[in-house]
Amino acid sequence: MGMIDGKELDPVEAPEVQRRVVVKVTDAARRERALKERPGERRAGEQEDDVGRELVDAVGYLGDVLAEYQRRVAGEAYLEPMVGGDERERLGRGRRARFDGYAAITVRDEASAAELAKELDARDDVETAYVEGGPTPPPVDAGDDPRSGNQGYLDAAPDGIDARWAWGATDGAGIGFVDLEQGWTLNHEDLAAAGITIISGVSQAYHGHGTAVLGEVVSVDNTRGGVGIAPAASARVVSQYRTSTSYSTAAAIISAADAMSPGDVMLLEAQTTAAGSSTTYLPVEVEQAVFDAIRDAVDAGIVVVEAAGNGGNDLDDWTDASGRHLLKVGDDDYRDSGAIMVGAASSAAPHSRLSFSNHGSRIDCYAWGQNVDTTGDGWTGTSPTAYTGSFGGTSGASPIVTGAAVLLQSWRKARKGHPFDPATVRSWLSSSLNTHSADPASDRIGVMPDLRAIFDRIEKNERFRIDDRFVYWVYILFGVLNDAPGLIWVPGKGPVPVDPDWRSQAVRGRRELVAAIAREARAFDGRLTAKQLDRIAENAFRRLGR
């Protein structure tokens, strides 16, 4: 359970949600069924294997399979695709095919769901079957904007992510942001002007929690409350409650991704439990369908930020029901969803991992998991004027990292016309130049983004960016500056190999030459033709020769 201001909170009494068994049928089984259903379509000279290129979907396949379980559970089972009809129509064939192998079977009770999942998972024609995670509490532990001074996570490193400095360059404009969870108060006085809309699902539970999350990222820069990390971002929400009585994290992710653009940022404010696991709350990607939905979103160019969860687990030690270490980087069974996973640390620097935060090699970043000042009450309230100074948990940390991602994407898009791809965003936010925790070896929650350090490093890198066609320039910089054998540019001849014994000769002269070339090249912002590079080198030689 989560905590606010050091107090444990009772879970909300959730609406009655029917349990679903998520099933993924193997491609081989679906292809075999397609071959049986369309034998007459074969044309002269066509190979038998070619007939089944269009696989039947899991719903069509499982219709017959469930007949075997008719007496016990299938008589009351409701079979449906994992992806809703609206999304199936809009998704391109390539993306839709990723989920055609999935189906969801709604059964009368949890015991029947568990029994059916176990039996289906044992079949050779089923890749996986499990009871879908039901509603869980969100992962919360417990200027002229009057509360802005309380938002220490906006301050310079090592205290915060240095968002106040980054506002001199960007405010989140041009980037879409989507918060996935269970409920919000969208008419809050510090959010209403942001024009936040719901993509799909029902705003049904933990409204104060969703309001707090939105406040961290997109609170309006007005004369009330605080300021969001990326106040100019275009914000929307999507609910895990697909209807008032149905709940699916995977379906919500798929729906949101379908409505987003490459470069946008999606925040997964959720955690789950796993059948067969002795641990408590876990990252939602431990469910196969959720993992695939995240991977699909990332492959579509969407940055996904995922709360690590408040189970206090070492994710390297956790195994699923089959004994696989899915979250242990480097293990044979490890799988990478592409999401940026976030743990929680103390608000005071040096930041230490908080005891409830999941941790391990899979965690990319951390941020404040306590004392977060934001909108709402952090839990169940619906007041449009409420604020809290004690929001936290991985729920409080994840929006801080999300805000950093939005600002990075907005800054990049404004400068270059397009945002970074998801892998590059994760690489920058989790790189070693950011703020380390108090004891990295023990904390194992990654680093906290430092926007000033990231922006500065990117700008420095770009000053010496040379088109890949001119890789010889890289050889000059790395070969000469590192005093290692390499190449040097000779006017009229281009790159020429240098004698391996050269490091014992004229070290100072070599360095001066490269420095002179670099100074000239900077004026071109890295956009050099071969002739320009040759001219620059010739001038540098001439000046040094005087």
KOLRO-55248 format. One record per residue (C-alpha): residue number from 1; x, y, z; residue in one letter. Coordinates in pm, 1 decimal. Last residue first. Layout:
BEGIN
resi;xx;yy;zz;resn
NUM;X;Y;Z;A
...
end
This chain:
BEGIN
resi;xx;yy;zz;resn
546;5456.9;3070.8;-3982.6;R
545;5400.0;2699.0;-4036.5;G
544;5115.1;2690.3;-3787.3;L
543;4923.6;2939.8;-3996.5;R
542;4982.9;2750.4;-4320.4;R
541;4891.8;2412.6;-4172.4;F
540;4564.7;2555.4;-4036.1;A
539;4484.3;2709.0;-4373.7;N
538;4536.8;2373.2;-4545.4;E
537;4320.2;2193.6;-4289.3;A
536;4035.0;2438.7;-4341.1;I
535;4059.8;2407.6;-4719.0;R
534;4050.2;2026.5;-4703.5;D
533;3746.1;2038.9;-4475.3;L
532;3570.1;2277.3;-4712.3;Q
531;3649.4;2054.5;-5010.8;K
530;3516.9;1743.7;-4834.7;A
529;3194.0;1921.3;-4752.0;T
528;3122.2;2033.0;-4399.6;L
527;2803.1;2072.6;-4197.5;R
526;2949.6;2042.8;-3845.7;G
525;2819.8;2378.0;-3725.2;D
524;3024.9;2545.4;-4007.2;F
523;3191.1;2795.5;-3774.2;A
522;3299.1;2507.1;-3553.4;R
521;3523.2;2378.6;-3830.5;A
520;3770.8;2666.0;-3802.0;E
519;3822.3;2615.8;-3429.9;R
518;3851.6;2239.0;-3475.4;A
517;4123.3;2274.8;-3741.1;I
516;4327.2;2500.9;-3512.7;A
515;4283.9;2262.2;-3218.5;A
514;4391.1;1972.8;-3438.3;V
513;4708.1;2153.4;-3541.8;L
512;4788.8;2269.9;-3190.8;E
511;4757.0;1913.8;-3061.9;R
510;4988.5;1781.5;-3328.1;R
509;5245.4;2050.0;-3261.4;G
508;5246.1;1982.3;-2888.0;R
507;5309.2;1612.1;-2934.5;V
506;5605.0;1674.1;-3168.6;A
505;5731.7;1316.5;-3199.8;Q
504;5707.6;1018.7;-2964.1;S
503;5344.5;959.7;-3058.0;R
502;5454.6;931.3;-3421.4;W
501;5589.0;580.9;-3388.6;D
500;5273.7;428.3;-3539.3;P
499;5343.2;627.4;-3860.7;D
498;5035.6;824.9;-3961.9;V
497;4790.5;711.4;-4227.0;P
496;4688.6;988.0;-4472.2;V
495;4345.8;1148.5;-4497.7;P
494;4306.8;1405.6;-4779.5;G
493;4574.0;1441.4;-5046.6;K
492;4552.1;1805.9;-5155.1;G
491;4613.2;1931.7;-4803.7;P
490;4713.2;1643.9;-4575.1;V
489;4451.6;1538.2;-4317.9;W
488;4584.3;1313.8;-4044.3;I
487;4512.9;950.9;-3972.9;L
486;4554.0;724.5;-3672.7;G
485;4810.2;599.1;-3423.2;P
484;4716.6;714.3;-3071.6;A
483;4798.4;1044.6;-2904.7;D
482;4436.1;1064.0;-2788.6;N
481;4393.7;1403.6;-2951.7;L
480;4543.9;1282.4;-3278.3;V
479;4353.8;960.1;-3336.3;G
478;4025.1;1055.6;-3177.1;F
477;3995.8;1398.5;-3336.2;L
476;4157.3;1306.6;-3668.6;I
475;3973.0;976.7;-3693.5;Y
474;3645.4;1156.0;-3627.7;V
473;3726.6;1390.4;-3915.7;W
472;3786.8;1085.2;-4129.3;Y
471;3424.0;992.5;-4074.7;V
470;3328.7;1254.6;-4328.2;F
469;3037.6;1072.9;-4486.2;R
468;2889.4;1033.6;-4140.9;D
467;2822.4;1408.1;-4133.5;D
466;3026.6;1586.1;-3868.7;I
465;2902.6;1683.2;-3525.5;R
464;3165.5;1881.2;-3338.1;F
463;2936.8;2154.4;-3210.6;R
462;2661.9;1894.9;-3175.0;E
461;2839.6;1713.9;-2893.4;N
460;2877.2;2035.7;-2697.6;K
459;2509.1;2115.8;-2740.9;E
458;2407.2;1767.0;-2627.2;I
457;2632.7;1792.0;-2323.9;R
456;2490.1;2128.4;-2221.7;D
455;2130.5;2010.3;-2261.0;F
454;2194.5;1699.2;-2050.1;I
453;2385.2;1880.0;-1774.5;A
452;2118.5;2149.6;-1752.7;R
451;1840.9;1891.6;-1753.3;L
450;1979.3;1689.6;-1462.3;D
449;1780.9;1365.3;-1464.6;P
448;1787.2;1159.0;-1142.2;M
447;2001.1;844.4;-1166.6;V
446;1945.6;469.3;-1148.7;G
445;1746.4;301.8;-871.2;I
444;2004.6;54.8;-743.3;R
443;2016.6;196.7;-388.5;D
442;2299.7;-26.6;-266.6;S
441;2556.0;17.0;-543.0;A
440;2432.2;368.8;-615.9;P
439;2480.3;492.7;-258.6;D
438;2357.2;851.8;-222.3;A
437;2185.8;850.5;-561.3;S
436;2358.8;975.4;-873.8;H
435;2257.8;1300.8;-1041.2;T
434;2292.9;1293.8;-1422.6;N
433;2619.2;1266.0;-1622.7;L
432;2600.7;887.7;-1583.2;S
431;2328.5;851.5;-1843.6;S
430;1971.5;756.2;-1750.4;S
429;1791.3;1062.0;-1890.9;L
428;2014.0;1075.4;-2198.6;W
427;1986.0;705.8;-2287.9;S
426;1612.8;696.4;-2220.9;R
425;1559.6;990.0;-2456.6;V
424;1780.2;824.7;-2719.1;T
423;1586.4;499.1;-2698.2;A
422;1253.8;681.7;-2733.6;P
421;1350.3;863.1;-3058.1;D
420;1445.9;1227.7;-3021.8;F
419;1214.6;1507.0;-3132.0;P
418;1191.2;1673.2;-3474.8;H
417;1241.5;2022.5;-3614.1;G
416;1599.5;2054.5;-3492.7;K
415;1593.1;2330.2;-3231.8;R
414;1223.6;2340.4;-3138.3;A
413;1196.2;1960.7;-3155.9;K
412;1500.2;1910.2;-2930.8;R
411;1374.1;2151.7;-2669.2;W
410;1026.5;1996.9;-2668.8;S
409;1170.1;1645.0;-2644.4;Q
408;1397.1;1737.0;-2352.9;L
407;1114.0;1924.1;-2179.3;L
406;880.5;1624.5;-2218.4;V
405;1143.5;1381.2;-2088.1;A
404;1212.1;1599.4;-1782.9;A
403;839.8;1616.1;-1712.8;G
402;820.7;1235.8;-1730.2;T
401;1110.8;1207.2;-1485.0;V
400;918.4;1427.2;-1241.8;I
399;594.3;1243.4;-1320.7;P
398;759.4;912.0;-1221.4;S
397;877.0;1024.4;-876.7;A
396;537.3;1104.0;-724.5;G
395;382.3;773.9;-828.6;S
394;705.3;594.3;-733.1;T
393;605.6;708.3;-388.8;G
392;525.1;1072.5;-316.3;G
391;267.5;1340.8;-242.5;F
390;325.9;1532.6;79.4;S
389;278.8;1900.6;-1.7;G
388;-81.5;1864.5;-109.4;T
387;-325.6;2090.7;-289.7;Y
386;-706.4;2110.7;-309.6;A
385;-898.7;2372.7;-511.6;T
384;-1096.1;2157.2;-756.5;P
383;-1188.5;1913.8;-475.8;S
382;-1219.6;1555.5;-599.1;T
381;-1043.0;1367.2;-321.3;G
380;-930.2;1007.3;-352.6;T
379;-549.9;999.8;-316.1;W
378;-286.9;1265.3;-370.5;G
377;-492.4;1550.9;-225.7;D
376;-509.5;1746.6;-549.2;G
375;-242.1;1967.4;-705.2;T
374;129.9;1947.2;-627.9;T
373;405.5;1966.7;-368.6;D
372;617.0;1650.2;-358.0;V
371;740.3;1580.6;-5.8;N
370;830.6;1217.3;-83.5;Q
369;939.0;991.2;-368.9;G
368;1162.0;1250.3;-533.1;W
367;1322.4;1118.1;-848.5;A
366;1474.9;798.1;-982.6;Y
365;1592.7;674.5;-1318.8;C
364;1668.4;364.6;-1524.9;D
363;1551.9;76.4;-1304.1;I
362;1607.6;-264.7;-1466.4;R
361;1926.0;-332.6;-1267.4;S
360;1735.0;-341.0;-941.0;G
359;1487.3;-151.4;-726.4;H
358;1124.6;-148.2;-614.8;N
357;1060.4;147.8;-388.6;S
356;906.6;90.0;-44.2;F
355;1231.5;146.6;147.3;S
354;1310.6;487.0;-4.8;L
353;1628.6;496.4;-208.9;R
352;1867.3;767.8;-90.7;S
351;1905.1;1116.8;-238.1;H
350;2212.2;1314.2;-138.3;P
349;2024.6;1540.4;-131.5;A
348;1687.6;1566.7;41.8;A
347;1371.6;1450.5;-135.7;S
346;1435.7;1085.7;-57.4;S
345;1428.2;837.8;-343.7;A
344;1175.8;663.4;-567.2;A
343;1221.7;433.8;-866.7;G
342;1145.9;495.7;-1234.0;V
341;1141.3;268.3;-1539.3;M
340;1198.5;429.2;-1879.8;I
339;1010.1;198.3;-2116.0;A
338;1184.2;11.0;-2399.5;G
337;1005.1;-313.2;-2315.2;S
336;1337.0;-492.3;-2265.7;D
335;1327.5;-866.5;-2202.3;R
334;1546.0;-1060.5;-1963.8;Y
333;1520.4;-1439.7;-1990.7;D
332;1890.8;-1499.9;-2058.7;D
331;1978.5;-1265.5;-1772.5;D
330;2175.7;-953.9;-1861.8;G
329;1929.3;-709.0;-1710.2;V
328;1713.7;-879.3;-1448.8;K
327;1349.2;-789.5;-1507.7;L
326;1227.1;-1109.9;-1674.4;L
325;1408.9;-1339.4;-1432.7;H
324;1213.7;-1652.6;-1533.6;R
323;1089.1;-1909.2;-1281.3;G
322;778.3;-2003.8;-1478.8;S
321;543.4;-1823.2;-1237.1;A
320;752.4;-1509.1;-1278.1;D
319;1082.3;-1446.6;-1105.7;T
318;1192.6;-1158.9;-884.1;W
317;1553.8;-1150.6;-768.5;D
316;1670.0;-879.7;-1009.3;D
315;1352.2;-686.5;-928.9;L
314;1465.9;-641.4;-569.3;D
313;1124.9;-568.9;-424.6;N
312;1005.8;-284.8;-201.5;G
311;659.6;-336.0;-351.4;G
310;595.3;27.8;-439.8;N
309;601.9;17.0;-816.8;G
308;864.4;77.4;-1085.7;A
307;653.7;356.2;-1236.3;A
306;677.9;344.4;-1613.9;E
305;775.7;623.2;-1854.5;V
304;698.4;551.7;-2221.6;V
303;846.1;763.4;-2502.9;V
302;638.9;712.8;-2818.6;I
301;818.4;641.7;-3147.1;G
300;587.2;367.6;-3279.5;A
299;835.9;106.9;-3155.7;D
298;791.2;255.0;-2809.0;V
297;413.3;214.9;-2831.5;A
296;441.8;-143.6;-2956.0;D
295;688.2;-230.7;-2680.9;R
294;450.4;-88.7;-2421.7;I
293;159.4;-292.1;-2562.3;A
292;377.9;-604.1;-2576.7;D
291;477.2;-563.3;-2211.7;F
290;114.6;-503.3;-2115.3;V
289;10.4;-820.6;-2295.2;A
288;286.3;-1019.1;-2122.4;Q
287;210.8;-897.2;-1769.8;E
286;539.1;-814.2;-1593.1;V
285;511.3;-480.0;-1772.4;E
284;289.9;-344.1;-1495.2;V
283;585.3;-291.8;-1261.7;P
282;539.0;-494.1;-941.2;L
281;341.5;-470.6;-617.6;Y
280;375.8;-757.2;-374.0;T
279;618.0;-1046.0;-402.8;T
278;531.4;-1413.3;-359.3;S
277;462.5;-1454.1;-728.9;S
276;244.4;-1726.6;-878.5;G
275;-1.6;-1475.0;-1017.2;A
274;151.8;-1131.3;-1054.7;A
273;46.9;-810.3;-885.0;T
272;23.1;-473.5;-1054.7;T
271;145.4;-114.7;-1062.2;Q
270;15.4;197.0;-1229.3;A
269;93.2;553.5;-1322.8;E
268;213.5;465.2;-1672.6;L
267;327.0;795.5;-1824.3;L
266;316.3;842.6;-2203.5;M
265;544.8;1092.2;-2378.2;V
264;511.1;1221.4;-2735.2;D
263;804.5;1192.8;-2976.3;G
262;611.1;1000.3;-3240.0;P
261;242.6;1099.7;-3222.4;S
260;-34.4;979.9;-2992.4;M
259;-392.1;856.0;-3046.0;A
258;-306.5;491.6;-3121.4;D
257;-62.7;494.6;-2832.5;A
256;-345.2;588.7;-2595.3;A
255;-574.1;305.9;-2707.1;S
254;-295.5;48.0;-2692.7;I
253;-192.5;164.8;-2346.9;I
252;-552.6;150.6;-2220.1;A
251;-601.6;-200.3;-2362.5;A
250;-287.1;-320.4;-2184.9;A
249;-389.5;-169.5;-1850.7;T
248;-729.3;-338.7;-1857.0;S
247;-1030.7;-284.4;-1633.3;Y
246;-1398.1;-355.7;-1697.0;S
245;-1694.3;-263.5;-1474.2;T
244;-1738.5;113.0;-1520.6;S
243;-1593.1;82.0;-1869.8;T
242;-1231.1;76.7;-1990.5;R
241;-1115.1;141.5;-1635.7;Y
240;-741.3;163.1;-1701.8;Q
239;-810.7;522.5;-1794.1;S
238;-648.2;749.3;-2052.6;V
237;-542.7;1110.5;-2000.4;V
236;-451.4;1408.1;-2218.1;R
235;-195.8;1688.7;-2198.6;A
234;-51.1;1918.3;-2465.6;S
233;272.3;2043.4;-2310.9;A
232;292.4;2413.4;-2219.9;A
231;330.7;2361.2;-1844.4;P
230;627.7;2122.3;-1869.6;A
229;750.9;2090.8;-1509.3;I
228;413.3;2207.9;-1384.7;G
227;385.4;2531.4;-1190.3;V
226;238.9;2574.1;-842.6;G
225;-89.6;2677.9;-686.0;G
224;-264.2;2981.3;-832.3;R
223;-144.0;3295.6;-1008.9;T
222;-96.5;3127.4;-1345.5;N
221;161.6;2894.8;-1500.4;D
220;-72.7;2600.5;-1547.0;V
219;3.6;2273.1;-1372.6;S
218;131.5;2041.7;-1648.6;V
217;376.7;1783.3;-1513.5;V
216;354.8;1782.5;-1135.0;E
215;-10.9;1886.9;-1142.5;G
214;-104.9;1595.3;-1367.2;L
213;28.9;1351.2;-1109.0;V
212;-155.4;1520.6;-822.9;A
211;-483.4;1517.7;-1016.8;T
210;-440.4;1148.2;-1091.5;G
209;-400.7;1077.2;-721.8;H
208;-691.9;1295.3;-615.3;G
207;-917.7;1110.7;-859.8;H
206;-831.2;771.9;-709.9;Y
205;-1118.0;600.0;-894.1;A
204;-1360.7;639.3;-1186.1;Q
203;-1249.1;850.4;-1478.3;S
202;-1380.5;612.4;-1744.0;V
201;-1201.1;486.5;-2054.0;G
200;-1079.5;665.0;-2362.9;S
199;-875.3;965.2;-2474.8;I
198;-971.5;1192.1;-2184.5;I
197;-918.4;1565.5;-2228.4;T
196;-690.1;1821.1;-2058.6;I
195;-762.1;2181.8;-2154.7;G
194;-459.2;2322.7;-1969.9;A
193;-681.1;2603.4;-1841.1;A
192;-855.1;2355.9;-1609.4;A
191;-532.2;2238.6;-1444.3;L
190;-453.6;2484.2;-1160.7;D
189;-819.7;2541.8;-1072.8;E
188;-899.4;2169.6;-1086.2;H
187;-1150.1;2097.6;-1362.6;N
186;-973.0;1778.9;-1468.1;L
185;-1024.6;1604.9;-1136.1;T
184;-863.0;1272.5;-1228.0;W
183;-921.3;894.0;-1234.0;G
182;-778.2;547.8;-1297.3;Q
181;-426.9;565.9;-1446.8;E
180;-251.6;652.9;-1773.0;L
179;-120.0;1008.3;-1811.3;D
178;-65.4;1125.6;-2169.3;V
177;175.3;1401.6;-2279.2;F
176;196.0;1554.1;-2625.7;G
175;494.4;1763.9;-2727.6;I
174;493.5;2092.2;-2920.4;G
173;537.2;2316.1;-2618.2;A
172;710.2;2162.6;-2315.5;G
171;834.0;2488.5;-2164.2;D
170;1163.9;2537.9;-2344.6;T
169;1493.6;2729.9;-2339.1;A
168;1481.0;2953.7;-2032.6;G
167;1242.5;2700.2;-1885.6;W
166;1542.9;2465.2;-1860.8;A
165;1681.2;2666.1;-1568.0;W
164;1359.9;2625.8;-1369.0;R
163;1352.2;2258.7;-1466.5;A
162;1681.7;2195.8;-1287.3;D
161;1609.8;1824.6;-1219.1;I
160;1614.6;1859.0;-841.8;G
159;1838.0;1884.9;-535.2;D
158;2164.7;1780.4;-703.7;P
157;2092.3;1952.7;-928.0;A
156;1906.9;2279.3;-976.4;A
155;1551.8;2327.4;-853.2;D
154;1225.9;2196.2;-998.0;L
153;1216.9;1906.1;-748.4;Y
152;1214.7;2171.1;-478.3;G
151;854.4;2256.7;-553.7;Q
150;775.6;2444.7;-233.4;N
149;874.4;2778.4;-387.4;G
148;615.1;2721.8;-657.8;S
147;332.1;2716.4;-403.4;R
146;227.9;3080.2;-445.4;P
145;240.5;3086.4;-825.5;D
144;359.1;3437.2;-889.0;D
143;713.4;3304.8;-904.2;G
142;165.8;910.6;30.3;A
141;354.1;703.3;-96.0;D
140;176.8;651.5;-425.7;V
139;191.4;351.3;-660.2;P
138;-177.8;361.0;-758.3;P
137;-398.9;120.0;-561.6;P
136;-468.7;-199.3;-754.0;T
135;-748.5;-279.0;-999.4;P
134;-724.4;-622.6;-1157.9;G
133;-422.0;-794.2;-1308.7;G
132;-513.6;-1018.1;-1598.8;E
131;-531.3;-1385.6;-1510.2;V
130;-270.3;-1565.2;-1717.1;Y
129;-224.7;-1752.4;-2043.9;A
128;92.8;-1773.9;-2248.7;T
127;217.1;-1917.5;-2577.3;E
126;-88.1;-2137.7;-2629.2;V
125;-85.2;-2412.8;-2891.5;D
124;124.5;-2644.3;-2674.6;D
123;-130.1;-2626.6;-2393.8;R
122;-17.6;-2584.0;-2032.6;A
121;-108.3;-2212.5;-2030.0;D
120;-468.0;-2305.6;-2116.0;L
119;-498.9;-2526.7;-1810.2;E
118;-353.9;-2274.7;-1568.5;K
117;-553.5;-1985.4;-1713.4;A
116;-879.1;-2180.4;-1685.6;L
115;-819.0;-2264.4;-1321.8;E
114;-719.6;-1907.6;-1230.7;A
113;-1024.4;-1763.8;-1408.5;A
112;-1255.2;-2011.6;-1237.4;S
111;-1117.4;-1911.0;-899.4;A
110;-1144.6;-1541.3;-984.6;E
109;-1514.1;-1556.1;-1073.7;D
108;-1762.9;-1570.5;-1363.4;R
107;-1526.7;-1568.0;-1660.0;V
106;-1410.4;-1304.6;-1909.0;T
105;-1181.0;-1445.1;-2175.2;I
104;-938.3;-1203.9;-2337.6;A
103;-774.0;-1268.6;-2672.3;A
102;-424.0;-1215.0;-2803.7;Y
101;-264.8;-1339.3;-3127.2;G
100;-408.8;-1047.0;-3320.2;D
99;-209.8;-814.4;-3091.8;F
98;113.2;-776.5;-3289.5;R
97;-87.4;-797.7;-3612.4;A
96;-249.9;-462.9;-3531.3;R
95;86.9;-286.2;-3551.4;R
94;169.4;-416.9;-3900.5;G
93;-189.2;-391.3;-4024.5;R
92;-214.5;-24.0;-3935.7;G
91;-418.1;62.3;-3629.7;L
90;-738.9;257.7;-3689.1;R
89;-987.4;-26.1;-3731.6;E
88;-836.0;-236.5;-3455.2;R
87;-840.6;66.2;-3219.8;E
86;-1214.6;110.2;-3265.4;D
85;-1283.0;-260.7;-3225.0;G
84;-1096.1;-295.4;-2898.4;G
83;-758.4;-471.3;-2882.5;V
82;-745.5;-781.0;-2661.2;M
81;-1008.1;-949.5;-2877.2;P
80;-1317.9;-1089.7;-2706.9;E
79;-1444.4;-1416.7;-2553.6;L
78;-1715.0;-1416.2;-2288.0;Y
77;-1718.1;-1720.4;-2064.6;A
76;-2032.5;-1852.0;-1898.8;E
75;-2036.5;-2190.0;-2071.1;G
74;-1659.2;-2175.1;-2090.5;A
73;-1613.3;-2236.1;-1723.1;V
72;-1676.2;-2593.1;-1617.8;R
71;-1892.5;-2776.1;-1869.4;R
70;-1762.5;-2593.0;-2172.0;Q
69;-1390.7;-2647.1;-2114.5;Y
68;-1330.6;-2840.1;-2437.0;E
67;-1552.0;-2591.3;-2621.6;A
66;-1297.3;-2330.3;-2530.3;L
65;-1060.8;-2457.9;-2798.0;V
64;-1321.0;-2411.8;-3071.5;D
63;-1369.9;-2040.9;-3008.3;G
62;-1001.4;-2003.6;-2922.9;L
61;-891.7;-1995.2;-3286.8;Y
60;-1133.7;-1732.6;-3409.4;G
59;-1062.6;-1516.3;-3106.2;V
58;-687.6;-1563.0;-3147.2;A
57;-682.9;-1424.7;-3499.4;D
56;-641.2;-1637.0;-3808.8;V
55;-299.5;-1593.5;-3964.7;L
54;-267.8;-1441.0;-4312.0;E
53;49.4;-1615.1;-4432.2;R
52;-132.9;-1942.3;-4408.5;G
51;-143.5;-2025.5;-4778.8;V
50;229.9;-1966.1;-4820.3;D
49;324.1;-2280.6;-4628.2;D
48;154.0;-2497.7;-4890.3;E
47;370.7;-2353.4;-5165.3;Q
46;189.3;-2199.4;-5459.4;E
45;263.2;-2352.9;-5800.5;G
44;-100.1;-2349.0;-5907.0;A
43;-304.1;-2144.1;-5667.2;R
42;-411.5;-2238.8;-5318.6;R
41;-737.6;-2077.8;-5217.5;E
40;-914.8;-2410.8;-5175.9;G
39;-714.2;-2499.2;-4865.6;P
38;-846.5;-2191.4;-4679.5;R
37;-974.4;-2305.0;-4338.9;E
36;-718.8;-2578.4;-4282.5;K
35;-426.8;-2355.7;-4375.1;L
34;-559.0;-2079.2;-4152.7;A
33;-583.2;-2320.9;-3859.8;R
32;-220.0;-2418.8;-3910.1;E
31;-120.8;-2051.8;-3916.4;R
30;-301.4;-1987.8;-3589.1;R
29;-125.1;-2281.0;-3427.3;A
28;216.1;-2173.9;-3555.4;A
27;161.4;-1813.5;-3445.6;D
26;109.5;-1932.1;-3089.9;T
25;-208.1;-1822.6;-2911.1;V
24;-181.1;-1550.2;-2647.7;K
23;-442.6;-1573.4;-2376.3;V
22;-551.3;-1313.5;-2121.4;V
21;-792.2;-1457.7;-1864.5;V
20;-1030.4;-1193.1;-1743.0;R
19;-1181.6;-1127.1;-1402.6;R
18;-1507.0;-935.3;-1380.3;Q
17;-1469.9;-603.7;-1202.6;V
16;-1692.3;-513.8;-906.7;E
15;-1628.4;-146.7;-843.7;P
14;-1326.1;-67.4;-626.4;A
13;-1351.2;13.6;-259.4;E
12;-1061.0;255.5;-244.7;V
11;-753.0;117.9;-78.8;P
10;-679.9;226.2;278.2;D
9;-392.7;465.6;324.0;L
8;-79.8;420.8;531.3;E
7;43.4;740.2;689.5;K
6;391.6;891.2;649.4;G
5;267.9;1208.4;481.3;D
4;93.7;1002.4;218.7;I
3;152.9;627.3;208.5;M
2;99.9;356.0;-44.7;G
1;0.0;0.0;0.0;M
end
